[in-house]
């Protein structure tokens, strides 16, 4: 009987870890697109401003180099504007954040299930049925989730393994809680 709880716990822990990774990858992919959008938007504003300055300058002077520079900067502005129209980075950011948020919700449900398994709060059969429901929810999220890049995976790996995102010491947790709920009442 105890072996069945252990077996179920091992399987649920594996699924939990996968969800933690998937959440962080989706989060990092949203960050990558947000950073790209911000940079391109800044360049686009600068290029549009320089194009305007070049055109105004042509009213007062007529050097060929100014015409060429203005044309190149204008081309850059058109290119970036077309890129924004072709690839809606804001939509990508939103869809990755939505997937990450759904994964947080299901991650917390896995955590509750792991707690119930540890406490043997229900029969193995009932806990297994809950696990199957969670797997179905998780699979549905994965099917809807947008694809990610290797860069997002690398950033997630660094966040989880090196920076220890989602990991808290007892002292850090205590700092978020009122005195009466802390492990170390200091």
C-alpha positions in Angstrom: 0.0 0.0 0.0 2.7 2.5 1.0 4.6 1.5 -2.2 1.6 2.6 -4.3 1.7 6.1 -2.7 5.5 6.3 -3.4 5.0 5.3 -7.0 2.2 7.8 -7.5 4.3 10.5 -5.8 7.3 9.8 -8.1 5.0 10.2 -11.2 3.4 13.4 -9.9 6.7 14.9 -9.0 8.0 14.3 -12.6 4.9 16.0 -14.0 5.3 18.8 -11.5 8.9 19.4 -12.6 7.8 19.4 -16.3 5.2 22.1 -15.6 7.7 24.2 -13.6 10.1 24.1 -16.6 7.4 24.8 -19.2 6.1 27.7 -17.2 9.5 29.3 -17.0 10.2 28.7 -20.7 6.9 30.4 -21.7 7.7 33.3 -19.3 11.2 33.7 -20.8 9.9 33.6 -24.3 7.4 36.4 -23.5 10.4 38.4 -22.1 12.4 37.8 -25.2 9.6 39.1 -27.4 9.0 42.1 -25.1 12.7 43.0 -25.2 12.7 42.7 -29.0 9.6 44.8 -29.4 11.0 47.5 -27.1 14.3 47.7 -29.1 12.6 47.7 -32.4 10.1 50.3 -31.3 12.9 52.6 -30.1 14.8 52.2 -33.3 11.7 52.8 -35.4 11.0 56.1 -33.5 14.6 57.2 -33.9 14.6 56.3 -37.6 11.3 58.1 -38.2 12.6 61.2 -36.4 15.9 61.1 -38.4 13.9 60.7 -41.7 11.9 63.8 -40.8 15.0 65.8 -40.0 16.6 64.7 -43.2 13.6 65.8 -45.3 13.4 69.1 -43.5 17.2 69.6 -44.1 16.7 68.9 -47.8 14.5 72.0 -48.0 17.4 74.2 -47.1 20.3 72.2 -48.7 20.7 69.7 -51.5 23.7 67.4 -51.0 23.5 64.0 -52.5 24.8 62.3 -49.3 21.9 63.7 -47.3 19.4 62.4 -49.8 21.1 58.9 -49.6 21.2 58.8 -45.8 17.5 60.0 -45.6 16.5 57.3 -48.1 18.3 54.6 -46.1 16.8 55.7 -42.8 13.4 55.9 -44.4 13.9 52.3 -45.7 14.7 51.2 -42.2 11.6 52.8 -40.9 9.4 51.1 -43.5 11.1 47.7 -42.9 10.5 47.9 -39.1 6.9 49.0 -39.7 6.3 46.1 -42.1 8.0 43.7 -39.6 5.6 44.9 -36.9 2.6 44.3 -39.2 3.8 40.9 -40.3 4.8 39.6 -36.8 2.6 40.9 -34.1 5.1 40.8 -31.2 2.5 42.1 -28.7 0.3 39.2 -29.6 3.2 36.8 -29.1 4.0 38.3 -25.7 0.3 38.0 -24.6 0.0 34.4 -25.8 3.2 33.3 -24.0 2.2 35.1 -20.8 -1.3 33.5 -21.0 0.3 30.0 -21.3 2.6 30.7 -18.4 -0.3 31.8 -16.2 -2.3 28.7 -17.0 0.8 26.6 -16.2 1.1 28.4 -12.8 -2.5 27.4 -11.9 -1.9 23.8 -12.8 1.5 23.8 -11.1 -0.2 24.8 -7.9 -2.7 22.0 -8.3 0.1 19.5 -8.6 1.6 20.9 -5.4 -1.7 20.3 -3.6 -1.9 16.8 -5.0 1.7 16.1 -3.8 0.8 17.3 -0.4 -2.3 15.1 -0.3 -0.2 12.1 -1.4 2.4 12.8 1.3 -0.3 13.0 3.9 -2.1 10.0 2.5 -5.2 12.2 2.6 -7.2 10.0 0.3 -7.0 6.5 -1.3 -4.4 5.9 -4.0 -7.2 5.3 -6.5 -8.8 8.7 -5.8 -5.5 10.5 -5.9 -4.6 8.7 -9.2 -7.9 9.8 -10.6 -7.1 13.4 -9.6 -3.7 13.0 -11.2 -5.2 11.8 -14.5 -7.5 14.9 -14.5 -4.4 17.1 -14.0 -2.6 15.4 -16.8 -5.5 16.1 -19.1 -5.6 19.8 -18.1 -1.8 20.0 -18.6 -2.0 18.4 -22.0 -4.7 20.8 -23.0 -2.5 23.7 -22.0 0.5 22.3 -23.9 -1.6 21.8 -27.0 -2.6 25.5 -26.9 0.8 26.9 -25.9 2.8 28.8 -28.5 6.1 27.3 -29.5 9.3 28.6 -27.9 12.8 29.1 -29.0 16.1 27.5 -27.8 17.0 30.9 -26.4 14.0 30.8 -24.1 15.0 27.3 -23.0 18.5 28.5 -22.2 17.2 31.5 -20.2 14.8 29.2 -18.3 17.6 26.8 -17.5 19.7 29.7 -16.2 16.8 31.1 -14.1 15.9 27.7 -12.6 19.3 26.1 -12.1 21.6 29.1 -11.5 19.5 31.9 -10.2 17.2 29.5 -8.4 13.9 31.1 -9.5 10.9 29.6 -7.7 13.2 28.6 -4.8 12.9 30.2 -1.4 14.8 29.8 1.9 12.8 29.5 5.1 14.0 33.0 6.0 12.7 34.4 2.7 9.3 32.7 3.2 9.2 33.9 6.8 9.7 37.5 5.6 6.5 37.3 3.6 4.4 36.0 6.5 3.1 37.6 9.7 5.0 36.7 12.9 2.4 34.1 14.0 2.9 32.1 10.9 6.7 32.1 10.7 8.9 29.1 11.5 11.4 31.2 13.3 9.5 33.8 15.4 12.2 36.4 15.5 
